[in-house]
């Protein structure tokens, strides 16, 4: 076989490999996260109260599961009396939908500072663990919020049928139903991933395009090196 034919075949193989890698990357689903306004209707010891808080849910891969973190950007209730440091303990439910349905219990630490009377109660980040049993696209939506303080319980329920704050592709271990668990009060802010491990959720096509370009460039460089080696080998003078 001539050197020109060897070069052409090597270049064709490199381009084919690069295109195959591109197809794999394009087929890989990306996570989608967004801040959603949740209209909470709260039943408090002194009567009903209402407030809208933007809710953000993030996920980071942790072993065979995902650590979820639910963040509140505004307070959702208030107290007629001052709440001293450590007097208020929040928890909530994240509703799971899509490939499987269930609930994830999330909780967070007590208030680090005193909360003055009649001021919005800022909820700390709440976290818990989700262990998927099925594979596919799963959504996470803000559910009921519970605030315990000074021996009383306030329950806040979303009334505006909020959209999911997070959607991601998960790989389940088999079986049915979602396995859930609260964090026991840790307030780790988990900058989310979505599907795989340790990456931030992708909210648009640019991240996928960058990854695609990086892989394609690597494959093409490898193919070019092979072509150069074949060409030089073909041109090596014989003894």
Rosetta blueprint (number, residue, H / E / L):
1 X L
2 X L
3 X H
4 X H
5 X H
6 X H
7 X H
8 X H
9 X H
10 X H
11 X H
12 X H
13 X H
14 X H
15 X H
16 X H
17 X H
18 X H
19 X H
20 X H
21 X H
22 X H
23 X H
24 X H
25 X H
26 X H
27 X H
28 X L
29 X L
30 X L
31 X L
32 X E
33 X E
34 X L
35 X L
36 X E
37 X E
38 X E
39 X E
40 X E
41 X E
42 X E
43 X E
44 X E
45 X L
46 X L
47 X E
48 X E
49 X E
50 X E
51 X E
52 X E
53 X E
54 X E
55 X E
56 X E
57 X E
58 X E
59 X E
60 X E
61 X E
62 X E
63 X L
64 X L
65 X E
66 X E
67 X E
68 X E
69 X E
70 X E
71 X E
72 X E
73 X L
74 X L
75 X L
76 X L
77 X L
78 X E
79 X L
80 X L
81 X L
82 X L
83 X E
84 X L
85 X L
86 X L
87 X L
88 X E
89 X E
90 X E
91 X E
92 X E
93 X E
94 X E
95 X E
96 X E
97 X E
98 X E
99 X L
100 X L
101 X L
102 X E
103 X E
104 X E
105 X E
106 X E
107 X E
108 X L
109 X L
110 X L
111 X L
112 X L
113 X L
114 X L
115 X E
116 X L
117 X L
118 X L
119 X L
120 X E
121 X L
122 X L
123 X L
124 X L
125 X L
126 X E
127 X E
128 X E
129 X E
130 X E
131 X E
132 X L
133 X L
134 X L
135 X L
136 X E
137 X E
138 X E
139 X E
140 X E
141 X E
142 X E
143 X E
144 X E
145 X E
146 X E
147 X E
148 X E
149 X E
150 X L
151 X L
152 X E
153 X E
154 X E
155 X E
156 X E
157 X E
158 X E
159 X L
160 X L
161 X L
162 X L
163 X L
164 X L
165 X L
166 X E
167 X E
168 X E
169 X E
170 X E
171 X L
172 X L
173 X L
174 X L
175 X L
176 X L
177 X L
178 X L
179 X E
180 X E
181 X E
182 X E
183 X L
184 X L
185 X L
186 X L
187 X L
188 X L
189 X L
190 X L
191 X L
192 X L
193 X L
194 X L
195 X L
196 X L
197 X L
198 X L
199 X L
200 X L
201 X L
202 X L
203 X L
204 X L
205 X H
206 X H
207 X H
208 X H
209 X H
210 X H
211 X H
212 X H
213 X H
214 X H
215 X H
216 X H
217 X H
218 X H
219 X H
220 X H
221 X H
222 X H
223 X H
224 X H
225 X H
226 X H
227 X H
228 X H
229 X H
230 X H
231 X H
232 X H
233 X H
234 X H
235 X H
236 X L
237 X L
238 X L
239 X L
